[in-house]
């Protein structure tokens, strides 16, 4: 741009996990995922509700927007059209060559039309497409608050890139320089999603379920198959097309081959019983993913020389892999932003356009921030649509009251403050429970979340006492890292320990979330344990509750005992 935009809107839209972020004079007004307001999980629709909230918060109209940053560059898809013809040289991939070339060309045209559509919606704005991995890089680095770091982005596909290693610096503005990139079909996200689908879960949604299942399996049974299917190289890795055929950006093309099914197991139907073979496939998949992520982390350290690492992309939500990188002591510190997946690229794209504008005004409101969405401090609650619910306004010390209810075995939804960014509940849209309660995991899975019985629940702990229970050795404010647990945790709170001896923890300080920290300390005074189970305020298949109405639906339709909604105690 030839001038610094005063009002800059960043968008992730039309693919999955739609979201929007707004910068005004370099200050972040807010960021929110559309699903939190539309009630449609992973929605690909234009983020109408998110944009409406952001513009309303800033008291501006669409015509006031100077710049729109979009998280894909259409022209970069076109390079794969001639490149895809190389697949015609092999019998294994020949049938995919022309459909792949056509699919990438089609997506390039479609993305360009989307940019034109955005230009019509914001007639006073310059619409700028941002390279997808650059948006990921800047979303992660800007959120870290660091002056310098390595940045590793691993996802399914960004135009043609699937993995990038960059060096990031603050030079008055965040700057990233990509040092190495891998291109499709070498895609760890594609492979993990393909096996997730093969095992009977939804690709792009339930990879975390497969990661949880992996802890119950034996990786050695299929280790040799995944070692062949995903080979390490000097600069990264490569997928064997005999197991994972090249991607075609058109529906109807399988992501796994008959050979994979023959050598592991047939595709599982969603309602089919989960057997030991499925567990073993998941375990081998997860083990190989961790090995590749470690390999890439070492490569990032070698290329950048940095002692800090930022992670981004969908694969960065694989908390066990992140934990392995931390355990390996490759870096002094590892950071994963609250929204490492595509939703976060709305913010990253906005940061990119702002940085390129040359503005001398520093960015603000992004570093170490996660409570960025709408809040409802004084909701006017009409419970008429929920005739079985009743409410009372608490006049006592609310944190003490909640801690007491939890200590007595209640499972409580917590709705307070602004909506969290990213896929994890971080204390503002959470379900809390005592890890000391017998059978609590079974009860949560069966009657509250309605999900698979093998899935674990994450603990939240005061940062000051995290070392008593967890061996991570660094803060984990966004519940993005799996940590090995101490003997104290195994003895006192086994409910939060998964079958692989880890827990995906969240550490909390009084500055980060004062109310949640106060509840943890009050719970510790009653029980001696400053740890609670913290899971998202939703049921399986639904997005995290962004509005009071969504939270009330969750209470009415699940086994929650109560909902604490901005000082109101709501029960059935």
For each residue, the residues with C-beta under 8 A, 3 or more apart:
1: 4 5 67 126 128 353 356 357
2:
3: 357
4: 1 26 354 357 358 359 361
5: 1 8 23 66 67 126 353 354 357
6: 24 25 66
7: 22 23 24 58 60 64 65 66 67
8: 5 22 23 24 65 66 67 68 69 350 353 354
9: 20 21 22 51 54 65 67 68 69 122 125 350
10: 20 21 22 23 68 69 71 345 346 347 348 349 350 351 353
11: 18 19 20 47 51 68 69 70 71 118 346 349
12: 15 17 18 19 20 47 71 342 343 344 345 346 349
13: 18 20 44 45 46 47 70 114
14: 18 44 45 46 111 114
15: 12 18 44 72 342
16: 42 43 44 204 342
17: 12 33 35 42 43 44 341 342 343
18: 11 12 13 14 15 33 34 35 43 44 45 46 47 50 343
19: 11 12 31 32 33 34 47 50 339 343 344 346 347
20: 9 10 11 12 13 31 32 34 47 50 51 54 346
21: 9 10 28 30 31 54 346 347 350
22: 7 8 9 10 28 29 30 31 54 55 57 58 350
23: 5 7 8 10 26 27 28 29 350 351 354 363
24: 6 7 8 27 29 58 60
25: 6 361
26: 4 23 354 359 361 362 363 364
27: 23 24 363 364 365
28: 21 22 23 31 347 363 364 365 366 369 372
29: 22 23 24 54 57 58 365
30: 21 22 53 54 57 372 373 374 418
31: 19 20 21 22 28 339 346 347 372 373 421
32: 19 20 36 37 50 53 54 372 373 374 419 421 546
33: 17 18 19 36 47 50 339 343 373 421 543
34: 18 19 20 37 38 40 43 45 47 48 49 50
35: 17 18 38 39 40 41 42 43 543 544 546
36: 32 33 373 374 419 543 544 545 546 547
37: 32 34 49 50 53 374 546 547
38: 34 35 43 45 48 49
39: 35 542 543 550
40: 34 35 43 45 543
41: 35 205 541 542 543
42: 16 17 35 204 205 543
43: 16 17 18 34 35 38 40
44: 13 14 15 16 17 18
45: 13 14 18 34 38 40 48
46: 13 14 18 51
47: 11 12 13 18 19 20 33 34 50 51 346
48: 34 38 45 51 52
49: 34 37 38 52 53
50: 18 19 20 32 33 34 37 47 53 54
51: 9 11 20 46 47 48 54 55
52: 48 49 55 56
53: 30 32 37 49 50 56 57 373 374
54: 9 20 21 22 29 30 32 50 51 57 58
55: 22 51 52 58 60 61 62 65
56: 52 53 59
57: 22 29 30 53 54
58: 7 22 24 29 54 55
59: 56
60: 7 24 55 64 65
61: 55 64
62: 55 65 121 122 123
63: 122 123 124
64: 7 60 61 124
65: 7 8 9 55 60 62 68 122 124 125
66: 5 6 7 8 124 125 126
67: 1 5 7 8 9 125 126 127 128 353 357
68: 8 9 10 11 65 118 119 122 125 126 127 128
69: 8 9 10 11 128 130 135 346 349 350 352 353
70: 11 13 114 115 118 127 128 129 130 349
71: 10 11 12 130 132 135 342 345 346 348 349
72: 15 111 129 130 132 158 159
73: 76 111 129 130 131 132 159
74: 77 78 107 108 109 110 111 112 115 129
75: 78 108
76: 73 79 108 131 159 160
77: 74 80 81 104 105 107 108 111 159 160
78: 74 75 81 104 105 108
79: 76 82 83 160
80: 77 83 84 100 101 104 160 184
81: 77 78 84 101 102 104 105 108
82: 79 85 101
83: 79 80 86 160
84: 80 81 87 96 97 98 100 101 104 246
85: 82 88 97 98 101
86: 83 89 97
87: 84 90 93 94 96 97 100 241 246
88: 85 93 94 97 98
89: 86 94
90: 87 93 94 241
91: 94
92: 241 242 245
93: 87 88 90 96 97 241 245 246
94: 87 88 89 90 91 97
95: 99
96: 84 87 93 99 100 245 246 248 253
97: 84 85 86 87 88 93 94 100 101
98: 84 85 88 101 102
99: 95 96 102 103 248 250 253
100: 80 84 87 96 97 103 104 246 247 248 249
101: 80 81 82 84 85 97 98 104 105
102: 81 98 99 105 106 250
103: 99 100 106 107 248 249 250
104: 77 78 80 81 84 100 101 107 108 160 249
105: 77 78 81 101 102 108 109
106: 102 103 109 110 249 250
107: 74 77 103 104 110 111 249
108: 74 75 76 77 78 81 104 105 111 112
109: 74 105 106 112 113
110: 74 106 107 113 114
111: 14 72 73 74 77 107 108 114 115 129
112: 74 108 109 115 116
113: 109 110 116 117
114: 13 14 70 110 111 117 118
115: 70 74 111 112 118 119 127 129
116: 112 113 119 120
117: 113 114 120 121
118: 11 68 70 114 115 121 122 127
119: 68 115 116 122 123 125 127
120: 116 117 123
121: 62 117 118
122: 9 62 63 65 68 118 119 125 127
123: 62 63 119 120
124: 63 64 65 66
125: 9 65 66 67 68 119 122
126: 1 5 66 67 68
127: 67 68 70 115 118 119 122
128: 1 67 68 69 70 353
129: 70 72 73 74 111 115
130: 69 70 71 72 73 134 135 345 348 349 352 353
131: 73 76 134 135 158 159 161
132: 71 72 73 135 136 158 159 161 345
133: 136 137 153 155 158 161 164 178 181 313
134: 130 131 137 138 176 178 348 352
135: 69 71 130 131 132 138 139 345 348 349 351 352
136: 132 133 139 140 153 155 158 164 312 313 340 344 345 348
137: 133 134 140 141 151 153 164 166 168 176 178 310 312 348
138: 134 135 141 142 168 174 176 348 351 352 355
139: 135 136 142 143 312 337 339 340 344 345 347 348 351
140: 136 137 143 144 151 153 310 311 312 316 335 336 337 340 344 348
141: 137 138 144 146 149 151 168 174 176 310
142: 138 139 174 347 348 351 363 366 367
143: 139 140 335 337 338 347 366 367 368 369
144: 140 141 149 308 310 335 337 367 368
145: 367 368
146: 141 149 168 170 308 310 335
147: 169 170
148: 167 168 169 170 306 308
149: 141 144 146 167 168 304 306 308 309 310 335
150: 165 166 167 168 300 301 303 304 306 308 309 310 331
151: 137 140 141 164 165 166 167 168 176 300 309 310 311 312
152: 163 164 165 166 296 297 300 309 310 311 312
153: 133 136 137 140 158 163 164 166 311 312 313 316
154: 162 163 188 189 293 296 311 313 314 315 316
155: 133 136 158 162 163 187 189 312 313 314 315 341 342
156: 162 187 189 190 193 314
157: 160 161 162 184 187 189 190 247
158: 72 131 132 133 136 153 155 161 162 313
159: 72 73 76 77 131 132
160: 76 77 79 80 83 104 157 183 184
161: 131 132 133 157 158 164 181 182 183 184
162: 154 155 156 157 158 182 183 184 186 187 188 189 190
163: 152 153 154 155 181 182 186 187 188 236 296 313
164: 133 136 137 151 152 153 161 178 180 181 182
165: 150 151 152 178 179 180 181 296 299 300 303 304
166: 137 150 151 152 153 176 177 178 179 304
167: 148 149 150 151 176 177 179 303 304 306
168: 137 138 141 146 148 149 150 151 174 175 176 177 310
169: 147 148 174 175
170: 146 147 148 173 174 175
171: 175
172: 360 362
173: 170 354 355 359 362 363
174: 138 141 142 168 169 170 351 355 363
175: 168 169 170 171 355
176: 134 137 138 141 151 166 167 168
177: 166 167 168
178: 133 134 137 164 165 166 181
179: 165 166 167 303 304
180: 164 165 235 236 299 303
181: 133 161 163 164 165 178
182: 161 162 163 164 186 187 235 236 237
183: 160 161 162 186
184: 80 157 160 161 162 187 190 246 247
185: 190 239 241 244 246 247
186: 162 163 182 183 236 237 238 239
187: 155 156 157 162 163 182 184 190 191 239 247
188: 154 162 163 191 192 230 237 289 292 293 315
189: 154 155 156 157 162 192 193 313 314 315
190: 156 157 162 184 185 187 193 194 239 244 247 255
191: 187 188 194 195 229 230 239 244 285
192: 188 189 195 196 207 210 285 289 315 318
193: 156 189 190 196 197 203 204 207 255
194: 190 191 197 198 203 244 255 256
195: 191 192 198 199 210 256 281 282 285
196: 192 193 199 201 202 203 206 207 209 210
197: 193 194 200 201 202 203 255 256 267
198: 194 195 255 256 260 261 264 267 268 281
199: 195 196 210 213 268 278 281 282
200: 197 267 268 269 270 272 274 278
201: 196 197 205 206 207 209 210 270
202: 196 197 205 206
203: 193 194 196 197 206 207 255
204: 16 42 193 207
205: 41 42 201 202
206: 196 201 202 203 209 210
207: 192 193 196 201 203 204 210 211 314 317 318
208: 211 212 317
209: 196 201 206 212 213 451 452 455
210: 192 195 196 199 201 206 207 213 214 282 285 286
211: 207 208 214 282 286 318 319 320
212: 208 209 215 452 454 455 456 498
213: 199 209 210 216 217 274 278 279 282 283 452 454
214: 210 211 217 219 279 282 283 285 286 287 320 500
215: 212 283 456 498 499 500 502
216: 213 279 282 283 454 499
217: 213 214 221 276 278 279 280 281 282 283 284
218: 221 279 280 283
219: 214 222 223 280 283 284 286 287
220: 223 284
221: 217 218 280 283 284
222: 219 225 226 263 264 280 281 283 284
223: 219 220 226 227 284 287 288
224: 227 228
225: 222 228 229 243 260 263 264 284
226: 222 223 229 230 284 285 287 288
227: 223 224 230 231 288
228: 224 225 231 240 243
229: 191 225 226 239 240 242 243 244 260 288
230: 188 191 226 227 237 238 239 240 288 292
231: 227 228 237 238 240
232: 236 237 291 292 295
233: 236 237 238
234:
235: 180 182 299
236: 163 180 182 186 232 233 292 295 296 299
237: 182 186 188 230 231 232 233 292 295 296
238: 186 230 231 233
239: 185 186 187 190 191 229 230 243 244
240: 228 229 230 231 243 244
241: 87 90 92 93 185 244 245 246 257
242: 92 229 257 259
243: 225 228 229 239 240 256 257 259 260
244: 185 190 191 194 229 239 240 241 255 256 257 260
245: 92 93 96 241 253 254 255 256 257
246: 84 87 93 96 100 184 185 241
247: 100 157 184 185 187 190 253 255
248: 96 99 100 103 253
249: 100 103 104 106 107
250: 99 102 103 106 253
251:
252:
253: 96 99 245 247 248 250
254: 245 257
255: 190 193 194 197 198 203 244 245 247
256: 194 195 197 198 243 244 245 260 261 267
257: 241 242 243 244 245 254 260 261
258: 261 262
259: 242 243 262 263
260: 198 225 229 243 244 256 257 263 264
261: 198 256 257 258 264 265 266 267
262: 258 259
263: 222 225 259 260
264: 198 222 225 260 261 277 281
265: 261 268 277 278 281
266: 261
267: 197 198 200 256 261
268: 198 199 200 265 272 274 278
269: 200 272
270: 200 201
271:
272: 200 268 269
273:
274: 200 213 268 278 279 452 454
275: 278 279
276: 217 279 280
277: 264 265 280 281
278: 199 200 213 217 265 268 274 275 281 282
279: 213 214 216 217 218 274 275 276 282 283
280: 217 218 219 221 222 276 277 283 284
281: 195 198 199 217 222 264 265 277 278 284 285
282: 195 199 210 211 213 214 216 217 278 279 285 286
283: 213 214 215 216 217 218 219 221 222 279 280 286 287
284: 217 219 220 221 222 223 225 226 280 281 287 288
285: 191 192 195 210 214 226 281 282 288 289
286: 210 211 214 219 282 283 289 290 318 320
287: 214 219 223 226 283 284 290 291
288: 223 226 227 229 230 284 285 291 292
289: 188 192 285 286 292 293 315 318 321
290: 286 287 293 294 320 321 324
291: 232 287 288 294 295
292: 188 230 232 236 237 288 289 295 296
293: 154 188 289 290 296 297 315 318 321 322 324 325
294: 290 291 297 298 321 324 325 328 330
295: 232 236 237 291 292 298 299
296: 152 154 163 165 236 237 292 293 299 300
297: 152 293 294 300 301 309 325 328 330 331
298: 294 295 301 302 330
299: 165 180 235 236 295 296 302 303
300: 150 151 152 165 296 297 303 304 306 309
301: 150 297 298 304 305 306 309 330 331
302: 298 299 305
303: 150 165 167 179 180 299 300
304: 149 150 165 166 167 179 300 301
305: 301 302
306: 148 149 150 167 300 301 309 331
307: 331 332 333
308: 144 146 148 149 150 331 332 333 334 335
309: 149 150 151 152 297 300 301 306 325 330 331 333 334 335
310: 137 140 141 144 146 149 150 151 152 168 334 335 336 337
311: 140 151 152 153 154 316 322 325 334 335 336 340
312: 136 137 139 140 151 152 153 155 316 336 337 340 344 348
313: 133 136 153 154 155 158 163 189 316 340 341
314: 154 155 156 189 207 317 340 341 342
315: 154 155 188 189 192 289 293 318 321
316: 140 153 154 311 312 313 322 336 340 341 480
317: 207 208 314 340 341 423 480
318: 192 207 211 286 289 293 315 321 322
319: 211 322 323 479 480 481 482 504
320: 211 214 286 290 323 324 482 500 502
321: 289 290 293 294 315 318 324 325
322: 293 311 316 318 319 325 326 334 336 480 481 482
323: 319 320 326 327 472 481 482 483 484 502
324: 290 293 294 320 321 327 328
325: 293 294 297 309 311 321 322 328 330 331 334
326: 322 323 329 331 334 472 473 474 481 483
327: 323 324 484
328: 294 297 324 325
329: 326
330: 294 297 298 301 309 325
331: 150 297 301 306 307 308 309 325 326 334
332: 307 308
333: 307 308 309 474
334: 308 309 310 311 322 325 326 331 474 481
335: 140 143 144 146 149 308 309 310 311
336: 140 310 311 312 316 322 340 478 480 481
337: 139 140 143 144 310 312 340 344 422 478
338: 143 344 370 420 421 422 424 426 478 480
339: 19 31 33 139 343 344 347 421 422 423
340: 136 139 140 311 312 313 314 316 317 336 337 344 422 480
341: 17 155 313 314 316 317 344 422 423
342: 12 15 16 17 71 155 314 345
343: 12 17 18 19 33 339 346 421 422
344: 12 19 136 139 140 312 337 338 339 340 341 347 348 421 422
345: 10 12 71 130 132 135 136 139 342 348 349
346: 10 11 12 19 20 21 31 47 69 71 343 349 350
347: 10 19 21 28 31 139 142 143 339 344 350 351 366
348: 10 71 130 134 135 136 137 138 139 140 142 312 344 345 351 352
349: 10 11 12 69 70 71 130 135 345 346 352 353
350: 8 9 10 21 22 23 69 346 347 353 354
351: 10 23 135 138 139 142 174 347 348 354 355 363 366
352: 69 130 134 135 138 348 349 355 356
353: 1 5 8 10 67 69 128 130 349 350 356 357
354: 4 5 8 23 26 173 350 351 357 359 363
355: 138 173 174 175 351 352 363
356: 1 352 353
357: 1 3 4 5 67 353 354
358: 4
359: 4 26 173 354
360: 172
361: 4 25 26
362: 26 172 173
363: 23 26 27 28 142 173 174 351 354 355 366
364: 26 27 28
365: 27 28 29 369
366: 28 142 143 347 351 363 369
367: 142 143 144 145
368: 143 144 145 477
369: 28 143 365 366 372 421
370: 338 420 421 422 426 477 478
371: 417 418 419 420 421 426 428 513
372: 28 30 31 32 369 418 419 420 421
373: 30 31 32 33 36 53 418 419 420 421 546
374: 30 32 36 37 53 418 419 546 547
375: 417 418 419
376: 379 415 547 548 566
377: 566
378: 566
379: 376 548 565 566
380:
381: 391 548 552 565 568 570
382: 385
383: 386 387 389 390 391 552 570
384: 387
385: 382 552
386: 383 389 552 553 555 556
387: 383 384
388: 556 572
389: 383 386 552 555 556 570 571 572
390: 383 570 571 572
391: 381 383 568 569 570 571
392: 568 569
393: 567 568 569
394: 398 401 564 567 568 569
395:
396: 400 401
397: 400 401
398: 394 401 402 515 564 567
399: 402 403 515 518 519 522
400: 396 397 403 404 522
401: 394 396 397 398 404 405 569
402: 398 399 405 406 412 414 432 519 522 564
403: 399 400 406 407 519 520 522 523 525 526
404: 400 401 407 408 522 526
405: 401 402 408 410 412 561 562
406: 402 403 409 410 412 432 433 434 519 523 532
407: 403 404 434 523 526 527
408: 404 405
409: 406 434 437
410: 405 406 433 561 562
411: 431 432 433 440 443 444 448 559 560 561
412: 402 405 406 431 432 433 560 561 562 563 564
413: 430 431 432 537 545 551 554 555 560 562 563 564 565
414: 402 427 428 429 430 431 432 516 537 563 564
415: 376 428 429 537 545 548 551 563 564 565 566
416: 427 428 515 564 565 566
417: 371 375 428 515
418: 30 371 372 373 374 375 428
419: 32 36 371 372 373 374 375 428 429 544 546
420: 338 370 371 372 373 424 425 426 427 428 429 544
421: 31 32 33 338 339 343 344 369 370 371 372 373
422: 337 338 339 340 341 343 344 370 426 478
423: 317 339 341 544
424: 338 420 458 478 479 480 506 536
425: 420 428 429 430 431 479 534 535 536 537 544
426: 338 370 371 420 422 430 477 478 479 506 513 534
427: 414 416 420 430 460 506 508 513 515 516 534
428: 371 414 415 416 417 418 419 420 425 513
429: 414 415 419 420 425 536 537 544 545 546 551
430: 413 414 425 426 427 460 516 534 535 536 537
431: 411 412 413 414 425 444 448 449 533 534 535 536 537 560
432: 402 406 411 412 413 414 460 519 532 533 534
433: 406 410 411 412 437 440 444 457 532 533 535
434: 406 407 409 437 440 523 527 532 533
435: 440 459 493 495 496 529 531 532 533
436: 492 493 495 527 529
437: 409 433 434 440 443 495
438:
439: 442 443
440: 411 433 434 435 437 443 444 457 495 533
441: 444 445 456 457 495
442: 439 445 446 453
443: 411 437 439 440 446 447 448 559
444: 411 431 433 440 441 447 448 449 457 533 535
445: 441 442 448 449 450 451 452 453 455
446: 442 443 450 453 559
447: 443 444 450 558 559
448: 411 431 443 444 445 539 558 559 560
449: 431 444 445 455 535 538 539 540 558
450: 445 446 447 539 540 558
451: 209 445 455 539 540
452: 209 212 213 274 445 455
453: 442 445 446
454: 212 213 216 274 499
455: 209 212 445 449 451 452
456: 212 215 441 496 497 498 499 503 504
457: 433 440 441 444 495 496 533 534 535
458: 424 479 496 503 504 505 506 533 534 535
459: 435 469 470 493 496 503 505 506 531 532 533 534
460: 427 430 432 479 505 506 507 508 516 520 531 532 533 534
461: 465 466 469 470 505 506 507 508 520 530 531
462: 465 466 507 508 509 517 520 521 524 530
463: 466 475 507 508 509
464: 509
465: 461 462 468 469 524 530
466: 461 462 463 469 470 472 475 476 505 507
467: 470 473
468: 465 486 488 489
469: 459 461 465 466 485 486 488 489 492 493 531
470: 459 461 466 467 483 484 485 486 489 503 505
471: 483 484 485 486
472: 323 326 466 476 481 483 484 505
473: 326 467
474: 326 333 334
475: 463 466 507
476: 466 472 479 480 481 483 505 506 507
477: 368 370 426 506 507 508 509 512
478: 336 337 338 370 422 424 426 506
479: 319 424 425 426 458 460 476 504 505 506 534
480: 316 317 319 322 336 338 340 424 476 504
481: 319 322 323 326 334 336 472 476 504 505
482: 319 320 322 323 498 502 503 504 505
483: 323 326 470 471 472 476 502 503 504 505
484: 323 327 470 471 472 501 502
485: 469 470 471 489 490 496 497 501 502 503
486: 468 469 470 471 489 490
487: 490 491
488: 468 469 491 492
489: 468 469 470 485 486 492 493 494 496 497 503 531
490: 485 486 487 494 497
491: 487 488 494
492: 436 469 488 489 529
493: 435 436 459 469 489 496 497 529 531
494: 489 490 491 497
495: 435 436 437 440 441 457 533
496: 435 456 457 458 459 485 489 493 503 531 533
497: 456 485 489 490 493 494 501 502 503
498: 212 215 456 482 501 502 503
499: 215 216 454 456
500: 214 215 320
501: 484 485 497 498
502: 215 320 323 482 483 484 485 497 498
503: 456 458 459 470 482 483 485 489 496 497 498
504: 319 456 458 479 480 481 482 483
505: 458 459 460 461 466 470 472 476 479 481 482 483
506: 424 426 427 458 459 460 461 476 477 478 479 534
507: 460 461 462 463 466 475 476 477
508: 427 460 461 462 463 477 512 513 516 517 520
509: 462 463 464 477 512 513 517
510: 514 517 518
511: 514
512: 477 508 509 517
513: 371 426 427 428 508 509 516 517
514: 510 511 517 518
515: 398 399 416 417 427 518 519
516: 414 427 430 460 508 513 519 520
517: 462 508 509 510 512 513 514 520 521
518: 399 510 514 515 521 522
519: 399 402 403 406 432 515 516 522 523 532
520: 403 460 461 462 508 516 517 523 524 530 531 532
521: 462 517 518 524 525 530
522: 399 400 402 403 404 518 519 525 526
523: 403 406 407 434 519 520 526 527 529 530 532
524: 462 465 520 521 527 528 529 530
525: 403 521 522
526: 403 404 407 522 523
527: 407 434 436 523 524
528: 524
529: 435 436 492 493 523 524
530: 461 462 465 520 521 523 524
531: 435 459 460 461 469 489 493 496 520
532: 406 432 433 434 435 459 460 519 520 523
533: 431 432 433 434 435 440 444 457 458 459 460 495 496
534: 425 426 427 430 431 432 457 458 459 460 479 506
535: 425 430 431 433 444 449 457 458
536: 424 425 429 430 431 544
537: 413 414 415 425 429 430 431 544 545 551 554
538: 449 542 543 544 545 554
539: 448 449 450 451 542 554 557 558
540: 449 450 451
541: 41
542: 39 41 538 539 545 554
543: 33 35 36 39 40 41 42 538 546 550
544: 35 36 419 420 423 425 429 536 537 538
545: 36 413 415 429 537 538 542 550 551 553 554
546: 32 35 36 37 373 374 419 429 543 550
547: 36 37 374 376 550 551
548: 376 379 381 415 551 552 565 566
549: 552 553
550: 39 543 545 546 547 553 554
551: 413 415 429 537 545 547 548 554 555 563 565
552: 381 383 385 386 389 548 549 555 556 563 565 570
553: 386 545 549 550 556 557
554: 413 537 538 539 542 545 550 551 557 558 560 563
555: 386 389 413 551 552 558 560 562 563 570 572
556: 386 388 389 552 553 572
557: 539 553 554
558: 447 448 449 450 539 554 555
559: 411 443 446 447 448
560: 411 412 413 431 448 554 555 563
561: 405 410 411 412 571 572
562: 405 410 412 413 555 569 570 571 572
563: 412 413 414 415 551 552 554 555 560 569 570 571
564: 394 398 402 412 413 414 415 416 567 568 569 570
565: 379 381 413 415 416 548 551 552 568 570
566: 376 377 378 379 415 416 548
567: 393 394 398 564
568: 381 391 392 393 394 564 565
569: 391 392 393 394 401 562 563 564
570: 381 383 389 390 391 552 555 562 563 564 565
571: 389 390 391 561 562 563
572: 388 389 390 555 556 561 562
